[in-house]
C-alpha cells in the first residue's frame, strides 16, 4: 500500500480517504492533491512512486507534467494583461500579431483563440518537432493557416495549437515568452513550484509518466459492438483525417515524448506545464481571493474571464463541453464543485480549478495516465471535497 504523507485540516478527512483509495482501488502510482479554502491550505497530500523504474518515491516537492491543465495557467497570464489594459479580448488578434490576418483571419478576436472558436485546430503541413519546440516556426505556420470552419460559428478543442496561439499574443503584448511571463508575474509573487519551460536544474524532481493501455481498445471492435453513445467518437478515432486526430498531428512526428528533456525544457503553453498540485491549487486560490496578500485578478476581470463563450457539441472532441475565455466550465464530465467553478483538466486526469462560491481551490497531479471513462480518480477527490463542505 502506498505511503500517504501530508496534512489534512479537520473536516476534510474524506479527501484523505479518497486519495488513499485512488492508490488501493483506482490505479494511482504516484500522485498529489492539494485543496485551499479561502486562501489557506486545508489538504496537502502526496504519496506513491515518482519513477517506477528506479523506485524513487514521490516527495513533497516532486514535480509532475500536467498536460492541458497548463491551459489554466496560460489563460491566467492572458487575463492579467487584460486587467492591465494591455490586451483587449474583443480586439482582432491581428492588432497585436499582424501576420495573423492572412487567409481570412483579420477579424478573429483574441477571445475566440481563448475559447476554441477560431477553427485553427490543425495545420495543412505539420511543423517538424524540433522547429515547433523552437516556437517561431510554429507561430508562423499558424499565422498562415486557414481556419477549418468559419470562426465564431462553432467551437472545437484546440488541444495543441491553443498554446502557440494564445502564447504568441502574450509574447507580442508583453514582450516576454508566456513561460517567462508566468514565471515573473504569477509564480514568483505566489512562490509557485510550476514551470512552463522547465529549467535544467529542476529536471531531477520530475516524476516519470506511466501509460496504461485501455482494457478494451474500442477502435478494434466491430462498430456494432461499440456502445451507441460512443460510436461517433470511435469512428473519428479510426479516421486519420478527422478533426479529432488532426488536432494532435500538428508536428512531425505527431507523437511527442513529454518525458524527454527537450520537450520539458521548451515552452508549450497548452500542454507541458510541470509543477506540484500545491502550486495549481495556490494559483487558483489567488484567482478567487488573496493568498498571502497576492490576488491575481479583480472580481470584475475574473467574471469576464469565466463567462461562458462556447458551449454544446465540440467539433473535435464530439462531446458537449463549455468554455469561458481560456478556462473550462463545469459539465457532467468535467468534475468541479459547483455551477460557478472554473479551471482545466489535463490528459490522464490532472486537474486544477476554483469554486468562488465555496472559496475552494483544487489541484491534483499524477503520473499514471489511464484515460477512458473508467478513470474515477479526480472525480472521487472532487466528490470528497464536496462531502467535506456539507
KARANOR-V311907 format. One record per run of one state. SS is the DSSP state (A for helix, B for strand, O for the rest). FROM is the first residue (numbers start at 1). TO is the last residue. If there is no record, write none. Layout:
# KARANOR-V311907
ss = <SS;SS>
from = <FROM;FROM>
to = <TO;TO>
This chain:
# KARANOR-V311907
ss = <O;B;O;A;O;B;O;B;O;B;O;B;O;A;O;B;A;O;A;O;B;A;O;B;A;O;A;O;A;O;A;O;B;O;A;B;O;B;O;A;O;A;O;A;O;A;O;B;O;A;O;B;O;A;O;B;O;B;O;A;O;B;O;B;O;B;O;B;O;B;O;B;O;A;O;B;O;B;O;B;O;A;O>
from = <1;4;9;13;26;30;38;40;52;56;58;63;66;67;84;92;93;97;98;102;109;110;115;127;129;134;136;145;161;175;178;191;194;197;200;206;207;210;212;218;221;223;226;228;239;243;247;251;253;261;266;273;276;277;289;291;292;294;295;299;307;310;314;320;324;328;330;331;332;334;335;341;346;347;350;351;356;360;367;368;370;377;390>
to = <3;8;12;25;29;37;39;51;55;57;62;65;66;83;91;92;96;97;101;108;109;114;126;128;133;135;144;160;174;177;190;193;196;199;205;206;209;211;217;220;222;225;227;238;242;246;250;252;260;265;272;275;276;288;290;291;293;294;298;306;309;313;319;323;327;329;330;331;333;334;340;345;346;349;350;355;359;366;367;369;376;389;390>
